[in-house]
Amino acid sequence: MITEARVIGITPGIVQSNDFEAIKKSFETTLDLLILRFASEKEFNKNFSNFVTLGKDLNKQVVVNSRHINLISQNFNLHLTSKDLMKYNERPISQNNILGASCHNEEEILRANKIECDYLLISPINHSKGKSGLGWDNFNSLTSLSSRPCFALGGMKKKDLPKALAHGGNGIAGISFIKDQS
């Protein structure tokens, strides 16, 4: 299922009232997977069930960021932050659920392989929000270490999909894809 994904969306920390319809439209047309990453427990509680229902209605997968791990059952799709990834020596959820991870270096890629993640977000590729980007050559080097599908994150635009594919990736990921159709 994750092998068919090309564009992964990530929710903004705070979902404004008009954001849900824009996210729904992107999930219907562009996004293959949606990662729920909210700024607070209050935002999680406000939005979680709406996004889970949307995923079921569209027959698409929703994954919860590990910052919310205490708010979900162990029987749910999970995306590990790089910090949380390094806490595990074995897969923390069932093979029946999707497990993803954020990776920034070789050590994290190797850990993600060890715990059998289903996909990786490698970031940041481009300079973004004051972070130095890894660049496409480093992305390619990191994807070659992974036994799982890799997605470029960090300053991505839809026009970057061919670059990601040409550099060993399976697709792109970002917050901007949920509202920006460019």
Secondary structure, DSSP 8 states (H G I E B T S, - for coil): -GGG--EEEE--SS--TTHHHHHHHHHHHT-SEEEE--SSHHHHHHHHHHHHHHHHHHT-EEEEEGGGGGGS-SSS-EEE-HHHHTT-SS-SS-TTS-EEEEE-SHHHHHHHHHTT-SEEEE---S-BTTB---HHHHHHHHHHH-SS-EEEESS--GGGHHHHHHTT-SEEEESGGGT---
